[in-house]
């Protein structure tokens, strides 16, 4: 049977994974931003617009990731509080 300590440790791992994901998504977002600039310079506006849409979607994903980590931290706090009850 799992303990509260096990639960807290599991959630800590979830938070770490969520934070690691942020770095990976940010790298993709930066790549899309750079590629958009290159494509605009080559006068390939249609493709550039599509890549820029990709960048905006990645930015939205980063917002969701931040919300996920915040919720995980709330869950961890709830588990920690269970120790004191």
ChimeraX attribute file (.defattr): number of C-alpha atoms within 10 A of each C-alpha:
attribute: neighborCount
match mode: 1-to-1
recipient: residues
	/A:1	3
	/A:2	6
	/A:3	8
	/A:4	14
	/A:5	12
	/A:6	11
	/A:7	15
	/A:8	18
	/A:9	13
	/A:10	13
	/A:11	20
	/A:12	15
	/A:13	13
	/A:14	17
	/A:15	19
	/A:16	13
	/A:17	12
	/A:18	18
	/A:19	15
	/A:20	11
	/A:21	14
	/A:22	19
	/A:23	12
	/A:24	11
	/A:25	17
	/A:26	16
	/A:27	13
	/A:28	16
	/A:29	22
	/A:30	14
	/A:31	13
	/A:32	21
	/A:33	18
	/A:34	14
	/A:35	17
	/A:36	23
	/A:37	15
	/A:38	13
	/A:39	16
	/A:40	14
	/A:41	11
	/A:42	10
	/A:43	11
	/A:44	12
	/A:45	14
	/A:46	11
	/A:47	14
	/A:48	21
	/A:49	14
	/A:50	13
	/A:51	21
	/A:52	19
	/A:53	15
	/A:54	17
	/A:55	23
	/A:56	15
	/A:57	13
	/A:58	19
	/A:59	17
	/A:60	12
	/A:61	16
	/A:62	19
	/A:63	12
	/A:64	13
	/A:65	17
	/A:66	15
	/A:67	13
	/A:68	16
	/A:69	19
	/A:70	14
	/A:71	13
	/A:72	18
	/A:73	17
	/A:74	13
	/A:75	15
	/A:76	21
	/A:77	13
	/A:78	12
	/A:79	16
	/A:80	15
	/A:81	11
	/A:82	10
	/A:83	9
	/A:84	6
	/A:85	5
